[in-house]
Amino acid sequence: MHHLSLAIADHTTRGFNTSSKAGFSLQLVTNEELLDHTVRRGSDGFLYFRHSLRASVSDAKPPPRRPRPLGTSVYVGTGNGRGQFLLKVDATSIMMWLQCEPCRPQAQQGRPLFVPRDSPSFVAVHGASGGCDRRFFTPLPNNLCAFHYTGNGNRVNGILARDHVTRQDGVDLGVIFIGCAHNSVIFRNDGIYAGVVGLGRVPQPSPVSSQPHVLGMAHGHTSFSYCLSGETNRQGLLRFGTDVPVLHTSRYRTTRILPALHAQDGAYHVSLVGVSLGAHILDAVRPEMFGRRGEDVGEGGCIIDIGTPLTVMAQEAYSVVEEAVWSELQRHGAERVEQHDYGLCVRATEATKRRLPSMSLHFAEEEATLVVSPKHLFLIMDDMYKKAGQIACLAMRPGRRTVIGALQQVDTRFVFDLEGDRISFAPESCTKETTLVV
């Protein structure tokens, strides 16, 4: 699994369809510069965070001790305006956007801003055109079309436009709607990402297409799939359209995608009804803890998001899970320790690591259960305070709604069927379709 910053490059291996009309596959590439050589996958299957020599416990701000979001690297524009940009993958956003010149205030990013005037193919969407869908955008007095993005703790504003998006091998994926952000009020981009590439659903009907996803990276395709590997030095695939594997129904479990609550909601909502630790169902975790709350953005419910590194669980349910995990480990002699940014950590002795439990997420459909192994439920890291030994931390945090994150999706094939409104998943050794980072 690419746990820190990743980029999407192009898969040119023979046998993969490179036609964006029929389908295409993009390759997930680990960005080694961002890994900072502090993360590795151990021979025991756990993800290890090593202590950085440049950081100390006296630092005013403790160093990051959690995986970064997935990203995608694409070229935007043509001619002198063509530039390469690292964008965060977000399965809740319905569109792709990036910071454009001028941008005030601007979030610092790894590469220069996109300059629209330098790209001959850049076209601003007219406010009176069908492309300026008033469910998502706002016509302006100057005949431009404004977009506002407020998802995942970010808040940016700009204009809607269209331009070519190109893979690194030069294959043009076509003209795609993009948001050109001129005002990044809040953009949590780790000082690296230039914007966001959306995999979220566009509610129907849409005046610009009869198919979903016209505003996102899938660009009109009605299915996409991924299988996140457990190796930090392996490159995996994100597949669209006809490149999505054919389902063997006996192997897959399926859960329904619930209807969006409002036009701006592109997230993949599912009906989570219960949680188990090992073979024991947690009766104190009730279905209503995962219930949706009207049209409040980011409140209640359960979504699946490849762009969220670690699972977030609704506060009430998280408290039950954390207490149950600690009760089980304490019973077997585990020592609890404190770690910034994590609710539950224990001394990672060999005996304790053998006792770390698995977790099962139960969906409303019979037999639709996602099993998360201990190596994807816990992170191992250096004890920064005692500076000796290692600790194991529960790789979840409490929040206002439940988000099944990327780490907990490792070694599971996910297939999103947008026409059938369903998500199918099955255990898979995802390393089989990866290539080694040299």
N, C-alpha and C positions, 0 to 999 in steps of 0.2 A: 504494500500500500504506500502511496506517495503521501507521507504524512505532513511534510512541511510544504514549502512553496513548490508548486509544480507548474509546468508549462505544457501546452498541447502543441505538438509538432505533427508532422505528416507521416502516415504509415504508407510506405511504398513497397512493402513486401509483396511479392507475386501472389496473386489469388485474392487480393482485396480490391473491391470496386472503388475506383477513384472518381466516378461520375456523381456530381452533386445532385443530378436529377433523379438517378436511380437510388442512390445511397452513397454514403462515404464513411470512412473511418479516420479518426484523428488519434494520434499517439500521445499518451501522457508521458511527459518527460520531467524527471526530477531536476530542479534547479539547484545545482550543487553549491553555488555561492550562498544561497540562503540557508542551506543545511548547516553551514558553519562547522561541519565535522563534529557536531554534538549529538547526533541521533544515529542509532543503528538498530537493526533487527537482530536480536540474539539468536543463538542456536536453539534456544528453548522456545522461540516463537514470540516472545514478548518484545515490545518496543522499548528501547533504552534511551534515556536522556542523560548524557554525560555533562558534568559540571564544566562550564566555560571558564578558562583561566583568566579571562578578562573581566569576569564578574565576581562580586563578593557579596556576602550577606549584609555588608554595611552600605551597599548601593541604595540610593534613595528610592529607586524603582527596581524591584527584582527582575532579573532577566526572564524572557518568555520561557515557560516550561510546559508548553502545550503545542500540538501540531498547528501549522498554519493552514489556511484554506487552500483548496485546489485552485489552479489558475489555467489560463489558456493563452498561448502566444499566437497571434495572427497578424497579418499585414492588413492595414486599412488604407484605402486611397490608391491613386495611380500617379504616374509621372513623378515630379519632384516632391509631391506631397505624400508619396507612399512611405509608410513607416511601420515598424514592428512594435507591437504593444502587448504587454503582459496584463491580462484581464482576469479577475476573479470569476470562477464559475459559481453561478447562483441559480438553484432550481426553484427559487421563489419569484424571480424577476421575469417579466414577460418580454424584456427587450435587452439589447446590447447597447451600452453607452460607454463613453470614455471622455476624459477631460480634454477640452479643446482650447486653443489659443484664441482670444484671451480668456483666462479663468481666474476670477477673483471672488472670494479667496480660493487658493489652489492648494490641494493636498500634494505634498512632495511625492514624486514617483521616480521609478528607476530610469526612465528614458524621457527625452523631450516630449512636450505636448504635441498632439496632432494639430497641424495647421491646415484648416479646411481650404483656404484660398490657394494653397499650393497643389491641391488635387483637382485636376481637370474634370474628374468624374463625380465630384462632390456636388450634390444638389439638395438645397434646403426644401423641405416639404411645405407646400403652400397651405396656409391656414384654412382656405375654403375648399381644399381638395378632399377626396374620400380618404386619403391616407391619414389625414388629421382627425382620426376617430375621437369624437368628443367623450367617449367613455374613458379614454386614457389620456388625452391631450387637450390643449387649450388653444384655440385660434387667437392670434394677437392682432392688434390694430395695424401693425406693419406687414400684415399678410404672412407672417411666419407662424410656425406651429410650436408651441411650448410643451416641454415635458418636465415632469416633476417626479423624482425618484425618492422614496422615503422608506425603502425596505432594509431589513437587517441592521437597524441602527444608523443608517446613512441618510443624508438629506442633501440632494443636489438638484440643480435646475439648469435648463438649457433649451436648445431647440431640437426638433426632430429633423433628420436628414436621411439621405440615402447615399451609399457609396459602395465600391467594390471591397469585398473581403477576400483575401488570398491566402492560400496555404504557403508554407515555406518552400515547397518545391515549385511554386509559381502557378499552380492550378487555381484559377479563379472560381471561388465558390458562389459567385453571383453578386448581384446588387442587393444589399441588406439594409433594412431600416436601422439606423443607429441614432442614439441620443448624443448630441454634442453638448457636453456640460460646460457652462460658462460660470458656474457658481457652485463650488463645493463647500457648502456650509459645514457639513460633517461627512467625511469619507474615511472610514476605517480601512486603510489600504496598506498598513504596515510600512509605509514609506516606499512602496515598490509598485503596487498595481496601478495601472492607468485608468481602470474602469471596471465594468462588470459585463460578463456575457451571460445572458439569460437563457435558461432551459425551461422556464415556467410556461404554463398553458395560457393561451389567449382565449378568453371566453368567446363563444359563437353567438350570433353570427358576426362576422367581421366584414366591413365594406371593402377591405383590401385583399381578401382571399377567402375562398370557401374552405380552406384547411386551417387547422390550428398551427401555431408556432411561426406564423409569418414574421413576427417581430423578434423572434429569438434565434439562437444559433442553429436550431434544427431546420429553419428556413423552409417551412412547408411540409416537411416529413412528419408522418403521424406516429412514429415510434422511434425510440432511442434506447440504448442499452450500454451498460458498463459492468466491469468485473474488477474490483480494486484488489490489487495484489498485496500480499503481506510483506513484500520486500521493498526496502527503500532505494535499492539500486536497480530496480527493474522498471521498464516502460510498458504501460498497459494501453488499452484502446477504449475510446469512446466511439460508439457506432450509431449511425443514423440510417433510417429507411431500410432498403433491402440488405444492408450489411448487418442488420440485427439478426442474431442466430434464430433458427427455427425452434420453437418451443417443443420439448417432449413433455407433454402435459402430465404424465405420471410422476415426473421428477419435480415439477414446479408447484409451488403454492401461490395462490392468487388472492389479492385483496382489492376491493373496489376503491377507485378514486372518488371522493365525495365532491359534490358540486361546490363551486366557488361561492363565497358569501357576498362578493362584490366584484365589480369590473377590474379593479386593480389587483385582485388576489390571484396570482399565478401559481401559488404553492400547491403541492400534491398532498391534499388532506386524506388521511385514512382513519379508519375506525379502530383505535386501540382500546382493548377492553380489560386487559389484565397483564400481570407480570409474574414470572416464576424465577426463583433462584434454585439452580440445580433442578431437582425433581419436585420441589415444594412450591405450590402456588401460594402467593402472598394474598391472603384473603382480605387484608386491610387495604389493598390497592383496589379501588372500585372503578367501574367504567366511567362514572360521572366525573372522576378526576381528570379525564381526558376529553370532556365534553367541550364543544365549541361555544363561544360566548358572543352571540349576535354577530355584528359586523366589525367588532373591535380588531384592528390590525395587530397581529402578534399576540393576541390573547386567546388562551385556551386551545383545545383541539390537539391533534397530532399530525405532523407532516414528515415527509421523507426528503432530506436535502443533502445531496453530495457536497454542497458548498459549505456546510457546517462541519468543522473538523471533529468535534466530540459531541455526543448526545446530550441534549438538554431535556430534563424531565420536569413536568409540572411540580411546583414546590411541595404540595401535599403528598404526591406519590413518591417524589424523590426522598423525602424524609423517611417514609416507610422502607424504601429499598436500602438506603444507607444504614438505617438501624438494623435491618435484617442481616446485611452483609457483616457489619461489625459484630453483631451478636454471635454469628456463626464462627467468625475468625477468633473472637475472644474466647469462645468455648474451647478452642484448640490451642490456646496459649499465645496468640499474636499480641505484639506490643504496638499500641497506637502512637503515632507521631504526628506533629504538625507540619504542614507544607503550604506555602502561599498559593492561593488560587484553587486549592482542592479541599473538598469536605471531609474525605476519609482517606488516610494513608496509614500503612502499617510497616513495621520493620520487615524487609524482604529476605527473611531467612529461607533456606531451601525447604524447610518444613512448612513454612507459611505459604510459599508459592504453590506448593502441592495442594494446599487447602483452598486456594482462591476459587470461588464458584463461577459457574456459567450463569447467564441470564437469558430467559426466553420472553419475547414480547408476543402476546396473543392478540390477534386481530379478530374482528367480529365473525369472519367467515370460519366455518369449521375446518380445523387442521391447518389454518393459515397462521403459522407460528414462525417467527424469526429467532433463531438460536444464536446467541452471541457467546463465543468461547471465552474462557478466562484471559487468554492472551490478547483479546480485542476488547476486554472490559477493564483491564488495568494497564497502567503505564509504570515502568520501572525507572527510577531516577536516583541520582546521588543525593545523599542527605547533606544539604548545604549548611546546616546548622552545626551538626557534629563533625562534618567533613570526614566521615568514615562510614563505610557501609552503604547500603542502598535501601530505598523504600519503595513500596508498591502503592499506587494511588488509584482509587476508583475514577475511571475516565468518564465521568459524567458530572454535570452541575445542575443545580435547580434553576428554574426559570418560570416565566408566565405561561408558556405552552411547551408541549413536548416536541422535540425535533430529533429524529433518528439521524445521527451524524455519520460522517464518512468512516471513522475508525470502526464503528460497530457494523459497518456494511462490508468489511474486508472478507475476501474469499466467499462471497455470495454474488451470483449473477442476478442483476436487476434488469427487467425489461419493462419499459413504460409504453403502454398501448393507449394512445390518446384518443383513438376512435372508439375503442371498447371501454374507455374509462376504467382501466385496471392496471395494476402493477403485479407482475409475476416475479418470483424470486426462487432461487434454489442454491444449495451449497455447491461450490465449484472451486477447484484448485486454479485460481486466477493467474498464477505464475505461468501456466502453460501457454498463454497467449501474449506473454511479455518478451521483451528483449533486454539484454544486459546493458547497463550504462557503462561505457568504457571510459 
